[in-house]
């Protein structure tokens, strides 16, 4: 995939293409990397999603809105969106990151997504950045159960099993990859009574456990009568 294809997918053309280049450049590649744009993009994303939830759910109290937002702007969701855009194919990485498959690492892809939003902010302003955020997020939100958005995957899985009087899942780290400062954890979620085992990856054990729990929960929902 080339950058023009990415621009078509997000519905935005850069007036200053160098901003897009910077948003796709990891610090391992050069000094002109995406981290400052990521800082901006994080704020754009939080504000855009907060406003959208505020408008769409006028009856929800502040606490519920905050939980919904935090579930939507987390690393896992950004990683999922980045995968949908094939963003990893366009990242500029240093040799070490390329060899350790940095283009697939959730933390790098999530950061690059935020940098992309920041680049659009710098190129055209908040309204344009907000429009791209919503273009990507609204279809994603539409596929989700809003009532469960405030709960993380481990909590949802636990409640599902408890409601059926089944034993809780067991989590175990089965592999770690990468250098100490940028490790990728692989965690296994085992539901023995249902003979279900899933795996998840993340930049921390907690994130990997959540990914494994989400995979198990989705599998259970697909197989239930």
VEXDODREN-630000 format. One record per residue (C-alpha): residue number from 0; z, x, y. Coordinates in Angstrom, 3 decimals, decimal comma. Each point is the difference from the previous one (the first is absolute). Example, Ala and Ser with C-alpha at 12.3 -4.5 7.8 and 13.67 -1.06 7.14 Angstrom:
2
SITE / 0 / 7,800 / 12,300 / -4,500
SITE / 1 / -0,660 / 1,370 / 3,440
***
This chain:
225
SITE / 0 / 0,000 / 0,000 / 0,000
SITE / 1 / -0,780 / 1,219 / 3,531
SITE / 2 / 1,777 / -0,722 / 3,274
SITE / 3 / -2,564 / -2,608 / 1,040
SITE / 4 / 0,841 / -1,981 / -3,124
SITE / 5 / 3,694 / 0,181 / 0,895
SITE / 6 / -0,721 / -1,256 / 3,520
SITE / 7 / -1,948 / -2,931 / -1,399
SITE / 8 / 2,866 / -0,862 / -2,349
SITE / 9 / 2,595 / -0,033 / 2,765
SITE / 10 / -2,342 / -1,681 / 2,473
SITE / 11 / 0,309 / 2,662 / 2,662
SITE / 12 / -2,305 / 2,675 / 1,428
SITE / 13 / 1,578 / 2,980 / 1,780
SITE / 14 / -1,172 / 0,867 / 3,498
SITE / 15 / 1,569 / 3,417 / -0,604
SITE / 16 / -0,738 / 0,972 / -3,629
SITE / 17 / 2,203 / 3,082 / 0,370
SITE / 18 / 3,019 / -2,320 / -0,111
SITE / 19 / -1,086 / -1,308 / -3,397
SITE / 20 / -0,504 / 3,566 / -1,180
SITE / 21 / 3,515 / 0,887 / 1,090
SITE / 22 / 1,437 / -3,098 / -1,699
SITE / 23 / -1,536 / 1,165 / -3,279
SITE / 24 / 1,216 / 3,609 / 0,242
SITE / 25 / 3,163 / 1,070 / -1,823
SITE / 26 / 2,194 / 2,752 / 1,422
SITE / 27 / -0,895 / 2,214 / -2,972
SITE / 28 / -3,604 / 0,081 / 1,213
SITE / 29 / 0,332 / 0,945 / 3,670
SITE / 30 / 2,215 / -0,090 / 3,075
SITE / 31 / -1,865 / -3,054 / 1,323
SITE / 32 / 1,602 / -2,358 / -2,524
SITE / 33 / 0,989 / -3,663 / -0,025
SITE / 34 / 3,785 / 0,094 / 0,392
SITE / 35 / 0,143 / -0,875 / 3,715
SITE / 36 / -2,454 / -2,858 / -0,556
SITE / 37 / 2,137 / -1,116 / -2,940
SITE / 38 / 2,966 / -0,250 / 2,380
SITE / 39 / -1,991 / -2,366 / 2,235
SITE / 40 / -1,441 / -1,954 / -2,907
SITE / 41 / 3,430 / -0,704 / -1,447
SITE / 42 / 0,997 / -1,740 / 3,250
SITE / 43 / -3,285 / -1,905 / 0,241
SITE / 44 / 0,350 / -1,235 / -3,568
SITE / 45 / 3,600 / -1,127 / 0,397
SITE / 46 / -0,725 / -1,828 / 3,232
SITE / 47 / -3,190 / -1,682 / -1,261
SITE / 48 / 1,619 / -1,212 / -3,227
SITE / 49 / 3,171 / -1,093 / 1,802
SITE / 50 / -2,016 / -2,121 / 2,444
SITE / 51 / -2,102 / -1,485 / -2,791
SITE / 52 / 3,073 / -1,003 / -2,024
SITE / 53 / 1,708 / -1,363 / 3,118
SITE / 54 / -3,012 / -2,211 / 0,736
SITE / 55 / -0,649 / -1,088 / -3,584
SITE / 56 / 3,602 / -0,772 / -0,973
SITE / 57 / 1,685 / -1,642 / 3,023
SITE / 58 / 2,930 / -1,278 / -2,084
SITE / 59 / 1,036 / 3,309 / -1,579
SITE / 60 / 3,101 / 1,725 / 1,436
SITE / 61 / -0,043 / 3,601 / 1,192
SITE / 62 / 1,479 / 1,401 / -3,208
SITE / 63 / -2,699 / -1,546 / -2,195
SITE / 64 / -2,742 / 1,112 / 2,392
SITE / 65 / 1,334 / 3,564 / -0,118
SITE / 66 / 0,019 / 0,013 / -3,798
SITE / 67 / -3,520 / -1,370 / -0,133
SITE / 68 / -1,250 / 2,622 / 2,423
SITE / 69 / 1,694 / 2,906 / -1,786
SITE / 70 / -1,551 / -1,122 / -3,287
SITE / 71 / -3,456 / -0,085 / 1,555
SITE / 72 / 0,034 / 3,278 / 1,944
SITE / 73 / 1,472 / 2,172 / -2,752
SITE / 74 / -1,687 / 2,918 / -1,730
SITE / 75 / -1,035 / -1,984 / -3,060
SITE / 76 / -1,887 / -2,630 / 1,997
SITE / 77 / -1,700 / 2,612 / 2,170
SITE / 78 / -0,922 / 1,936 / -3,140
SITE / 79 / -1,527 / -3,135 / -1,534
SITE / 80 / -2,061 / -0,663 / 3,135
SITE / 81 / -1,130 / 3,639 / 0,126
SITE / 82 / -1,139 / -0,198 / -3,611
SITE / 83 / -2,000 / -3,124 / 0,817
SITE / 84 / -1,783 / 1,933 / 2,741
SITE / 85 / -0,524 / 3,075 / -2,233
SITE / 86 / 1,645 / 1,942 / 2,787
SITE / 87 / 0,840 / 2,918 / -2,263
SITE / 88 / -3,709 / 0,822 / -0,326
SITE / 89 / -0,163 / 0,798 / 3,719
SITE / 90 / 3,196 / 1,999 / 0,471
SITE / 91 / -0,276 / 3,614 / 1,083
SITE / 92 / 2,576 / 1,952 / -1,991
SITE / 93 / 0,900 / 3,637 / -0,403
SITE / 94 / -0,871 / 1,717 / -3,266
SITE / 95 / 3,509 / -0,378 / -1,410
SITE / 96 / 0,128 / -3,732 / 0,689
SITE / 97 / -3,455 / -0,495 / -1,470
SITE / 98 / 0,988 / 1,751 / -3,208
SITE / 99 / 3,179 / -2,083 / -0,292
SITE / 100 / -1,981 / -3,237 / 0,527
SITE / 101 / 1,430 / -0,655 / 3,457
SITE / 102 / -2,803 / -2,503 / 0,607
SITE / 103 / 1,781 / -2,287 / -2,489
SITE / 104 / 3,566 / 0,580 / 1,180
SITE / 105 / 1,562 / -3,228 / 1,335
SITE / 106 / 1,835 / 1,719 / 2,863
SITE / 107 / -3,150 / 1,729 / 1,289
SITE / 108 / -2,160 / -3,105 / -0,257
SITE / 109 / 2,643 / -2,172 / 1,681
SITE / 110 / 0,361 / 2,514 / 2,850
SITE / 111 / -3,773 / 0,137 / 0,447
SITE / 112 / -0,140 / -3,794 / 0,259
SITE / 113 / 2,537 / 0,071 / 2,822
SITE / 114 / -1,924 / 2,826 / 1,658
SITE / 115 / -3,136 / -2,128 / -0,158
SITE / 116 / 1,767 / -2,780 / 1,912
SITE / 117 / 1,237 / 2,562 / 2,511
SITE / 118 / -3,507 / 1,366 / 0,472
SITE / 119 / -1,336 / -3,476 / 0,775
SITE / 120 / 2,824 / -0,492 / 2,520
SITE / 121 / -0,994 / 3,201 / 1,781
SITE / 122 / -3,697 / -0,885 / -0,173
SITE / 123 / 0,120 / -3,588 / 1,254
SITE / 124 / 3,565 / -1,183 / 0,592
SITE / 125 / 2,546 / -2,190 / -1,729
SITE / 126 / -2,111 / -3,167 / -0,327
SITE / 127 / -2,678 / 1,814 / -1,999
SITE / 128 / 2,571 / 1,702 / -2,218
SITE / 129 / 1,813 / -3,294 / -0,574
SITE / 130 / -3,267 / -1,666 / -0,967
SITE / 131 / -0,678 / 2,627 / -2,676
SITE / 132 / 3,570 / -0,218 / -1,326
SITE / 133 / -0,316 / -3,768 / -0,393
SITE / 134 / -3,498 / 0,245 / -1,458
SITE / 135 / 1,472 / 2,094 / -2,814
SITE / 136 / 3,373 / -1,668 / -0,348
SITE / 137 / -0,678 / -3,733 / 0,289
SITE / 138 / -2,051 / -0,240 / -3,233
SITE / 139 / 2,660 / 2,147 / -1,688
SITE / 140 / 2,798 / -2,279 / 1,228
SITE / 141 / -1,942 / -3,102 / -1,075
SITE / 142 / 0,114 / 1,173 / -3,618
SITE / 143 / 3,757 / 0,406 / 0,025
SITE / 144 / 2,891 / -2,385 / -0,476
SITE / 145 / 1,595 / -0,083 / 3,448
SITE / 146 / 3,286 / -1,211 / -1,484
SITE / 147 / 0,295 / 3,209 / -2,011
SITE / 148 / -1,260 / 2,432 / 2,659
SITE / 149 / 3,496 / 0,753 / 1,200
SITE / 150 / 1,027 / 1,193 / -3,464
SITE / 151 / -1,050 / 3,327 / -1,466
SITE / 152 / -1,731 / 0,213 / -3,371
SITE / 153 / 3,106 / 1,124 / -1,909
SITE / 154 / 1,967 / -2,976 / 1,321
SITE / 155 / -2,782 / -2,451 / -0,882
SITE / 156 / -0,277 / 1,444 / -3,515
SITE / 157 / 3,761 / -0,111 / -0,481
SITE / 158 / 0,189 / -3,639 / 1,106
SITE / 159 / -2,902 / -0,924 / -2,286
SITE / 160 / 1,711 / 1,530 / -3,037
SITE / 161 / 3,449 / -1,330 / 0,830
SITE / 162 / -1,372 / -3,534 / 0,340
SITE / 163 / -1,234 / 0,313 / -3,584
SITE / 164 / 3,207 / 1,648 / -1,235
SITE / 165 / -1,838 / 3,212 / -0,855
SITE / 166 / 1,382 / 3,534 / 0,268
SITE / 167 / -0,763 / 1,924 / 3,174
SITE / 168 / -2,737 / 2,653 / -0,077
SITE / 169 / 0,701 / 3,679 / -0,428
SITE / 170 / -1,577 / 2,561 / 2,326
SITE / 171 / -0,674 / 3,630 / -0,869
SITE / 172 / -1,816 / 2,854 / 1,727
SITE / 173 / -2,663 / 1,144 / -2,452
SITE / 174 / -1,757 / 2,599 / 2,176
SITE / 175 / 0,059 / 1,781 / 3,340
SITE / 176 / -3,057 / 1,598 / 1,566
SITE / 177 / -0,723 / 2,187 / 2,997
SITE / 178 / 1,989 / 2,499 / 2,022
SITE / 179 / 3,704 / -0,519 / 0,715
SITE / 180 / -0,653 / -1,083 / 3,608
SITE / 181 / -2,658 / -2,549 / -1,007
SITE / 182 / 0,847 / -1,238 / -3,468
SITE / 183 / -1,508 / -3,013 / -1,714
SITE / 184 / 2,361 / -1,835 / -2,344
SITE / 185 / -1,199 / -2,013 / -2,979
SITE / 186 / 2,503 / -2,607 / -1,185
SITE / 187 / -0,118 / -2,233 / -3,057
SITE / 188 / 1,377 / -3,559 / -0,004
SITE / 189 / 0,894 / -1,221 / -3,495
SITE / 190 / 0,760 / -3,648 / -0,842
SITE / 191 / 0,845 / 0,372 / -3,675
SITE / 192 / 0,451 / -3,679 / -0,880
SITE / 193 / -3,474 / -0,822 / 1,249
SITE / 194 / -1,614 / 3,207 / -1,262
SITE / 195 / -1,257 / 0,789 / 3,504
SITE / 196 / -0,183 / 3,518 / 1,420
SITE / 197 / -1,563 / 0,821 / 3,349
SITE / 198 / -0,242 / 3,067 / 2,215
SITE / 199 / 0,146 / 0,578 / 3,722
SITE / 200 / -0,557 / 2,981 / 2,294
SITE / 201 / 1,548 / 0,930 / 3,320
SITE / 202 / 1,217 / 2,774 / 2,261
SITE / 203 / 3,588 / -0,800 / -1,046
SITE / 204 / 1,650 / -1,360 / -3,125
SITE / 205 / 0,888 / -3,205 / 1,854
SITE / 206 / -3,582 / -0,644 / 1,077
SITE / 207 / -1,307 / 0,752 / -3,496
SITE / 208 / 2,560 / -2,396 / -1,525
SITE / 209 / -1,126 / -2,727 / 2,397
SITE / 210 / -3,644 / 0,586 / -0,951
SITE / 211 / 0,833 / -0,164 / -3,719
SITE / 212 / 2,055 / -3,172 / 0,523
SITE / 213 / -2,842 / -1,590 / 1,963
SITE / 214 / -2,453 / 0,765 / -2,812
SITE / 215 / 2,389 / -1,549 / -2,551
SITE / 216 / 0,628 / -3,077 / 2,137
SITE / 217 / -3,737 / -0,539 / 0,519
SITE / 218 / -0,598 / 0,372 / -3,724
SITE / 219 / 2,665 / -2,578 / -0,809
SITE / 220 / -1,526 / -2,453 / 2,451
SITE / 221 / -3,416 / 0,477 / -1,554
SITE / 222 / 1,242 / -0,620 / -3,544
SITE / 223 / 2,452 / -2,865 / 0,552
SITE / 224 / -1,164 / -3,456 / -1,120
***
